[in-house]
Amino acid sequence: MEKAGDSALPPERLKVIGAVLDPVPVLAADVLDLVRWASDYYHHPIGEVIASAVPKALRAGASAVALTEIWHATAAGRAALRAGSLARARAQRALLELLVAHGPLREAEVAERLPRWRPATAALLKQGWVSCESVATPLLPGPAASVAPAPAPTPEQAQAVAAIGATLGGFAAFVLHGLTGSGKTEVYLRVIEQVLAAGRRALVLVPEIGLTPQLVRRFAERLNAPMAVLHSALTDNERLSAWRAAASGAARIVVGTRSAVFAPVADLGVIIVDEEHDASLKQHEGGFHYSARDLA
């Protein structure tokens, strides 16, 4: 978030802020630095670069934080129910009775018991007979209870892991060269294990959507950590959920295609670009063209 102390425009041309949509900036400081760098490097308007870095649902006004409504019956509502004030308002009475008997309830729990409950809330809120609060929603399921044992590394794998591990916590770039099936993924896994053990997080970029499920499955079998997945085949809500998981730190590992390079991964400890030579890691369509490898 940025503020200016004054403006070149006359006061009568300035508009009053109607509401603050998010309590914290949607773009973390490091992501904003990356967006500014990309805008300058690729000579592209910063607004369009930001649009590439933010999920569509978030741009449309969705909250940056996943929230769940908790509904309560107030003392006034309990008194109104005892007094028979809702004798003719069946839907309102049913909702108030539910909240008195079983509340407070999450919105999903209310919907399960009263599928058409939402229209009744307006009148009850206006009367002060119910109240609603929003709380943060758990974003990801917990990690697996057990993980698959790691195979013994080859000398080449051990050498690569040791070289990369020695630089973690600072900046260094490595190219891992090997034929398909030569064991590069095992190096990724062992490096990510070190990053997770240090309390940090990992971002893994893959060139094709088709490679994502098998890599995620391999990671889930070995790494006891929650993951978020970002790629273009997801719905807008799925992309928003994954983005939130990355931004909140709920996801310890983020796996995705080229656009995931903008994911707001907190405490980022390593970025892995799989098949970094692949042309799919370059954005050729749309207004903003970029190389995900170079941005990484």
C-alpha positions in Angstrom: 0.0 0.0 0.0 1.3 3.5 -0.9 0.1 6.9 0.2 0.8 10.4 -1.1 0.9 13.5 1.1 -0.5 15.8 -1.6 -1.9 15.8 -5.1 -1.4 18.0 -8.2 -5.2 17.8 -8.7 -7.5 20.4 -7.0 -9.4 19.0 -4.0 -12.8 19.1 -5.7 -11.5 16.6 -8.3 -10.4 14.0 -5.7 -12.7 11.2 -4.7 -13.3 10.0 -1.2 -12.3 6.3 -0.4 -15.5 4.4 -0.1 -14.1 1.3 1.7 -10.9 -0.6 2.3 -11.4 -3.9 0.6 -8.5 -5.7 2.3 -6.9 -5.1 5.7 -3.4 -5.8 4.3 -2.0 -5.2 0.8 -3.0 -7.9 -1.7 0.5 -7.9 -3.1 3.3 -8.6 -0.7 6.3 -6.3 -0.8 8.6 -8.9 -2.6 5.9 -9.7 -5.2 5.3 -6.0 -5.8 9.1 -5.5 -6.3 9.0 -8.4 -8.9 6.0 -6.9 -10.7 7.7 -3.5 -10.9 10.9 -5.1 -12.2 9.0 -7.1 -14.8 7.1 -4.0 -15.9 10.3 -2.1 -16.4 12.3 -5.0 -17.9 9.6 -6.0 -20.4 8.5 -2.4 -21.1 4.9 -3.3 -20.3 2.2 -1.3 -18.3 2.4 -2.2 -14.7 -1.4 -2.5 -14.4 -1.4 -5.4 -16.9 1.6 -7.0 -15.2 -0.3 -6.9 -11.9 -3.4 -8.4 -13.6 -1.1 -11.4 -14.6 0.1 -11.7 -11.0 -3.4 -11.7 -9.3 -6.2 -14.3 -9.7 -9.2 -13.1 -11.7 -11.6 -13.6 -8.7 -9.3 -11.3 -6.6 -9.4 -8.7 -9.3 -13.2 -8.9 -9.3 -13.4 -8.0 -5.6 -13.0 -11.3 -3.8 -11.3 -11.1 -0.4 -7.6 -11.9 -0.2 -8.4 -13.9 2.9 -10.7 -16.9 3.0 -13.5 -16.2 5.4 -16.4 -18.2 6.9 -19.5 -16.7 8.4 -20.5 -17.7 11.9 -24.1 -17.0 12.8 -25.4 -16.3 16.3 -28.8 -15.7 17.9 -28.7 -12.6 20.0 -30.3 -12.1 23.4 -33.0 -9.9 21.7 -33.6 -12.7 19.2 -34.1 -15.3 22.0 -36.5 -12.9 23.7 -38.4 -12.4 20.4 -38.7 -16.1 19.9 -40.1 -16.7 23.4 -42.6 -13.8 22.8 -43.8 -15.4 19.6 -42.9 -12.4 17.5 -42.2 -14.5 14.4 -45.5 -16.5 14.4 -46.2 -15.5 10.8 -42.6 -15.5 9.5 -41.9 -19.2 9.1 -38.5 -18.9 7.4 -37.2 -16.4 9.9 -38.6 -18.4 12.8 -37.0 -21.6 11.6 -33.6 -19.9 11.3 -33.8 -18.3 14.7 -34.9 -21.5 16.3 -32.0 -23.3 14.7 -29.5 -20.8 16.0 -31.0 -20.8 19.5 -31.0 -24.6 19.7 -27.6 -25.3 18.0 -25.8 -22.1 17.5 -23.4 -20.6 16.8 -23.2 -22.2 13.4 -21.0 -21.9 10.4 -22.8 -20.9 7.2 -22.2 -24.4 5.7 -23.8 -25.9 8.8 -26.8 -23.6 8.5 -27.2 -24.4 4.8 -27.1 -28.1 5.5 -30.1 -27.9 7.9 -32.0 -25.1 6.1 -31.2 -25.1 2.4 -33.1 -21.8 1.7 -32.0 -19.9 4.8 -30.2 -16.9 3.3 -33.2 -14.7 2.4 -34.4 -14.8 6.0 -31.2 -13.2 7.3 -31.9 -9.7 6.1 -34.9 -9.1 8.3 -33.4 -10.8 11.3 -30.2 -8.7 11.0 -32.2 -5.5 10.7 -34.1 -6.4 13.9 -30.9 -7.2 15.7 -32.1 -10.8 16.4 -29.1 -12.5 14.8 -25.5 -11.5 14.3 -22.8 -12.7 12.0 -19.0 -12.6 12.2 -16.4 -13.7 9.7 -13.5 -15.8 10.7 -10.5 -17.2 8.8 -11.2 -20.5 7.1 -8.6 -23.4 7.1 -7.3 -23.5 3.6 -5.7 -26.9 3.2 -6.0 -30.3 4.6 -3.3 -31.5 7.0 -0.3 -33.4 5.6 -0.3 -37.2 5.4 0.3 -39.1 8.5 3.2 -41.1 6.9 5.5 -40.6 4.0 7.3 -43.0 1.6 10.9 -43.8 2.5 13.5 -42.1 0.4 15.7 -44.3 -1.9 19.4 -44.2 -1.4 20.8 -41.4 -3.6 23.3 -42.0 -6.3 26.7 -40.3 -6.0 25.7 -37.7 -8.5 22.5 -37.0 -6.7 24.3 -36.7 -3.4 26.8 -34.3 -4.9 24.1 -32.1 -6.4 22.1 -32.0 -3.2 25.2 -31.1 -1.1 26.2 -28.3 -3.5 22.7 -26.8 -3.5 22.1 -27.3 0.2 25.3 -25.4 1.0 23.9 -22.3 -0.5 20.4 -22.4 1.0 19.6 -19.2 2.9 21.4 -17.1 0.3 21.2 -16.7 -3.4 22.7 -19.1 -6.0 21.6 -20.5 -9.3 22.2 -24.1 -10.4 21.5 -26.0 -13.6 20.8 -29.6 -13.0 21.4 -31.5 -16.3 20.3 -35.1 -16.8 18.3 -37.2 -19.2 14.7 -38.2 -18.5 14.6 -40.8 -15.8 18.1 -39.9 -14.5 16.8 -38.9 -11.0 16.5 -35.1 -11.1 13.2 -35.2 -9.2 14.9 -37.0 -6.3 17.3 -34.1 -6.1 14.4 -31.7 -6.0 12.8 -33.7 -3.2 15.9 -33.8 -1.0 16.5 -30.0 -1.5 12.9 -29.2 -0.6 13.2 -31.4 2.5 16.1 -29.3 3.6 14.2 -26.1 2.9 11.1 -27.3 4.8 13.3 -28.4 7.8 14.6 -24.8 7.9 11.1 -23.5 8.3 10.9 -22.1 4.8 8.8 -22.8 1.6 9.4 -24.0 -1.9 8.0 -22.9 -5.3 8.2 -25.5 -8.2 7.5 -24.4 -11.8 6.7 -27.0 -14.5 6.2 -26.3 -18.2 3.0 -28.2 -18.8 -0.2 -28.8 -16.9 0.1 -32.5 -17.8 3.2 -32.8 -15.7 1.6 -31.2 -12.6 -0.5 -34.2 -11.2 2.4 -36.7 -11.4 4.8 -34.3 -9.7 2.3 -33.4 -7.0 1.6 -37.1 -6.4 5.4 -37.7 -6.1 5.8 -34.9 -3.6 2.8 -36.0 -1.6 4.3 -39.4 -1.2 7.6 -38.1 0.1 7.1 -34.7 1.8 5.0 -34.3 4.9 3.8 -30.8 4.0 0.6 -29.2 2.6 0.7 -28.1 -1.1 -1.1 -25.7 -3.4 -1.3 -26.1 -7.1 -1.7 -23.3 -9.7 -2.3 -23.7 -13.4 -4.7 -22.5 -16.1 -7.0 -25.5 -16.0 -8.3 -24.6 -12.6 -11.5 -22.7 -12.1 -11.4 -19.1 -10.9 -12.3 -20.1 -7.4 -9.8 -22.9 -7.3 -7.0 -20.5 -8.4 -8.1 -18.1 -5.8 -8.0 -20.8 -3.1 -4.5 -21.9 -4.1 -3.4 -18.2 -4.2 -4.8 -17.7 -0.7 -3.0 -20.8 0.6 0.3 -19.5 -0.8 -0.2 -16.0 0.5 -1.2 -17.1 4.0 1.6 -19.5 4.3 -0.8 -22.5 4.7 0.9 -24.1 1.6 4.5 -25.1 2.4 5.0 -26.1 -1.3 3.5 -24.4 -4.3 3.6 -26.2 -7.7 2.4 -24.6 -10.9 2.9 -23.6 -14.5 4.5 -20.4 -15.6 2.0 -17.9 -14.0 2.8 -19.5 -10.6 6.0 -17.5 -10.7 4.0 -14.6 -9.3 2.6 -16.7 -6.4 3.1 -14.9 -3.1 5.0 -17.6 -1.3 5.9 -16.5 2.2 9.5 -17.3 3.4 10.5 -18.6 0.1 13.6 -20.8 0.4 14.0 -22.3 -3.1 12.6 -22.0 -6.6 12.8 -25.1 -8.8 12.2 -24.6 -12.6 11.7 -28.1 -14.1 12.7 -28.4 -17.7 13.8 -24.8 -17.7 14.6 -24.9 -21.5 11.0 -25.7 -22.4 9.2 -23.0 -24.5 6.0 -23.4 -22.5 7.7 -21.5 -19.7 7.5 -18.4 -21.9 4.2 -16.4 -22.1 3.6 -15.6 -25.8 -0.1 -15.0 -25.7 -2.0 -12.0 -24.5 -0.6 -8.5 -23.8 2.2 -9.3 -21.3 4.9 -11.5 -22.6 7.5 -12.9 -20.2 9.8 -15.7 -19.4 8.9 -17.5 -16.1 12.4 -18.9 -15.9 14.0 -15.4 -16.0 11.4 -14.0 -13.5 12.2 -16.9 -11.2 
